[in-house]
Amino acid sequence: MDKLVAVDALQIGMYVKLQDDSIKGTGLEKAFFITDPGQLRQIRGLSLRYGKVYVDLDRQWQPSPIDDMSHAAESEKRETSVVEPESSPEQAQQNSVDRIKQAASDPSMEPKKKAAAVYQSAREIMQTLFECPTAEFIKDTKEAVGSLVDMVLEDEEAANALIKVTQHDYYTYTHSVNVGTLSICLAKKLFQTDTASHDMRELGAGFFLHDLGKVRVEKEILNKPSRLTEAEMKRMRIHPYQSYKILQESSQLSEECRVIAMQHHERDDGTGYPLRLKGEQIHVYGRICCIADVYDALTAKRSYKEAMPPFEALKIMKNEMLHHFHREIFNNFVMLFSK
C-alpha cells in the first residue's frame, strides 16, 4: 500500500517511490529502500510537490549485518515516531570520524562487526566530504582513513571481513570507499614484508581521495544513466587533475596522493588518461588503484545495469582487460577474494 509521507518523516528502512522529474541528474533511482543517512539528505534536498513522497508500506526491508549495526538508532527512532533535527555537517563528520576511530581500535569487537562499523562510518565520511570538500573535511577524512589503515595492517580477520562488506551502488562516495578499501588491502599484500618503506596512512588517504576531483565535473555528466558522449568523456577526464588540484589547494597533497590522483586511470598498454603513461612509467600505487577502480566499476549496480558478481568481474578483467594491468599485481588482487 502506497502512502504519501512528508520528507521530514522519512526513516531508514522505508521503500520510497520518486517521480522522474524530481530525480533527473541526481543519480537516485525511481524506487528503492532508504539504507543510509546520505540518501535521506538527498531526498530532502529534492524539489518535491507538497514536500512529500510515496512510501510503499508493504515492502519490508531486510537489513544486512552492516545495516543492523549502523541503523539501530534509526530503528528506535521509527518506533517512537520522533524526528530529531539533523546535526551540522561539521558535527556529523566529527561523529563519523570518532566512530571509525573507536571501532577500528576496539580489540574486543568481533571482526565482522568491526569491519561493518568501520565501512559504514567511512561511507558517511566520504559522503560528507563530496558534499562539502573543504580543507578541514579533507584533513578529517585523512585522519579517519589512517585509523582504517591501522586496522587493516593489524587485524587480518577484520581486513578480510572489510572486503566482504562492500556495497555495490555507484554513488561516488561509495565507490571511493570501495576502491580505497580494496587498494589498501592490496597494498598490504604487496608490501607485507616491507610496509615500513611505505607511508601506508598517506597511501590509504590517496586511495580514498582519488576521485575527489569529480566534485568539479557537472552532475549531469556524473549521473548520466547511459554511456557518455566523447565530449562528456573529455569533461570526465579532467577529474584526476582536479583531484590533484583540490589536494594541493587544501595543503593535503602528499607524494602518495599526487601519484594516485594523477595515475589511477592510466593503463599499462598506454591507452589510459590523462598522460597516456605506459608500463613502468606508471607507479605501483597508480597500478593498484587502477585495478581496484575497474573492479568496483564492473561490480557496481547502475541505473542501466545490474551489479556484476565478483567472479564474473574478475573473469572479464583477466580475459578481456589484462593488457590494462600489471599482471603480477592483478594476480595478487584476485587472491584477496580467496579468503
Secondary structure by P-SEA (a helix, b strand, c coil): cbbbbccccccccbbbbbccccccccccccccccccaaaaaaaaaccccccbbbbcccccccccaaaaaacaaaaaaaaacbbbbbccaaaaaaaaaaaaaaaaacccccaaaaaaaaaaaaaaaaaaaaacccaaaaaaaaaaaaaaaaaaaccaaaaaaaaaaccccccaaaaaaaaaaaaaaaaaaaacccccccaaaaaaaaaaaccccccccccccccccccccaaaaaaaaaaaaaaaaaaaaaccccaaaaaaaacccccccccccccccccccccaaaaaaaaaaaaaaaaccccccccccaaaaaaaaaccccccccaaaaaaaaacccc
